């Protein structure tokens, strides 16, 4: 059984995987020479794999390197009965730390100080009056899955009250309150920090738009560590310029790579990172470990051990 | 019993205080009209209060708004048996959060991303490889007093191992290890993050000098939230340029305000804030809360609940 490795499985994990009965690992060279012929499992994804999949009959399981799988041809995978697994879980800790990093950069005046010039650096009365501490502040997290919960845990640990929004609206620890979409406005108005970690679906596309930002009253911080297209970039830029938002941090963007002429570059009170909130030294090993566990099960009975994506739902 | 409020107690705290049996709050208008006549407690301090105190016989307790009380007439207070309390303690939480903010700004690539231009923003392979998470990392805090302990608690909560250095070297929770000055080198070499929160004395002046930085082997982060002159600025700048330090964050400086021609402005991997790590928006409420707790006790038995200054020692 051939496993096509498009990501570069680290040596220790590769050794475990090739020790499985009848399993061979092929590199991107194989893809260049033979396409997807005789490939049963793909680890990672690229344009060439996407182009070849519709005509291929051997692929039975794709292990993504990401938590979100919106960029996969879900309908094709479903019609061909190909299993898809994500790496949901390994990004939770780094993303939660990144969210805390963004919040604290604003709360403790680090972001504002970094933008000052030698001439105005010490004129800090405005900073002194605006810096704050986290206990007693309220966060609202859109998405109460495991990454949302990991973020909630880190923020609750800092003394924040953390509410959530989900489809089902069912109580989930450690959220103080979980509302449905219909509770969004009331909870958003009460929030000092709003975090998006929803998957990208037709319903979440441009969920954060002019109407959303215009309804806010407390000039909260807005953080997007979910998917770029969940935010209407124009609306966000306007909300930063007109003060509907006190600040924003974006790790994901409607268009990636972020274009050099994006209006985001001129927006005030904005922190940006280049889609790295889920990254950490050790991420390849962690993803390959999920692949390994799934392969063990897949070799045995053709099912997956963990992180299987519901192709109908898209996550 | 009249409490003279020279600071402006915020409304919620004022409500709690006036609900105490037989307690009235008077404003600075009272001072202008009646002086200190019939005043039992003073919150804050000013020149008029200082001038009137020697002839006054009713004041029994002064609650300062500051941690340091060197500007009070300690001898007069002592001879008149007037109790004095400071606000020591309210800066621990904001300073601890600031330390976490600096560490996470480096760990999660926020500081490095903010320095990128539109043209090189998305070239993030180096960032992806360098960002890290906090669990398993080691911090060394110079100073194990109450602010040092608050920093240690916040970092330990993030999964870091936190060691400390103090004069006595005695074990203090939540430090994993507390060493004396003689253990400094060994513990510093093992640290991913080094934090200074020592008071400034003859012994701590330029404690962090060329010799200190040159001995480091793991390119740690260095954070100063203590006193500026504890660091030899030239040595720090050299350590940043030559890579002995992986990065640094300074809230205090040898010369304050920080001069526009300081070599720090040209140093790489450096975050600076203008002596604001202890500031926070609720500082008036926090100080009034100490006053409230002291009043509760004072009304009951004439003693103070917290933060009483030893008038002989002066702190």
Interface residues (C-beta under 8 A of the other chain):
Chain A: X93 X94 X97 X98 X100 X101 X102 X104 X105 X107 X108 X109 X110 X111 X113 X114 X116 X118 X119 X121 X122 X123 X124 X127 X128 X129 X130 X131 X132 X133 X134 X135 X157 X158 X249 X256 X257 X258 X259 X260 X261 X262 X265 X271 X272 X273 X274 X275 X276 X277 X279 X280 X281 X283
Chain B: X93 X94 X97 X98 X100 X101 X102 X104 X105 X107 X108 X109 X110 X111 X113 X114 X116 X118 X119 X121 X122 X123 X124 X127 X128 X129 X130 X131 X132 X133 X134 X135 X157 X158 X249 X256 X257 X258 X259 X260 X261 X262 X265 X271 X272 X273 X274 X275 X276 X277 X279 X280 X281 X282
